[in-house]
Amino acid sequence: MLKKNILLPGYDSWLDRNYFFDFFDNEDYEYCAFVKQLKNHPFLLTHAERRRWFVEIRLLVDESELKRILDDRAFDEYRDWNWFKDKAPRIQRIYEDPNNKYDGKSVRDLVEFLKDVYLDGEEAADTEVRRSYMKFLNQIYTFI
């Protein structure tokens, strides 16, 4: 599973490496869950996959569960999250769009904002989000 999902096609000729990956695919060790978590981590996703993941967060957990997760102390550093406003013009226009109402303080609004950034579809904005909020993406992935 790890070999199939992580490696590029055509790069499967190193026996030592193949044995390593086969070890993780052994059902007796229950590594399939680990491999699934690894291959779906936001760091390894493409721009389009990260965009889909952000949109699907609301499908993964209901609103009350998401609120409980985001109220965790692990997210305290994101309570005032709009510090980027002067540094990231690519996503500043989404923040300032009059159709969007973000308070810049609630972590739930940050999730909504990032979803809107990804829905905008601009790959440059994805780069800015990854640079500015990678720890946040990792924390959400860990909790969900």
Buried (B, 14 or more C-beta within 10 A) or exposed (E): BBBEEEBEEEEEEEEEEEEEBEEBBEEEEEBBEEBEEBBEEBEEBEBEEBBEBBEEBEEEBEEEEBEEBBEEEBBEEBEEBBEBEEEBEBBBEBBEEEEEEBEBEBBBBBBBBBBBBBEBEBEEBBEBBBEBBEEBBEBBBEBE
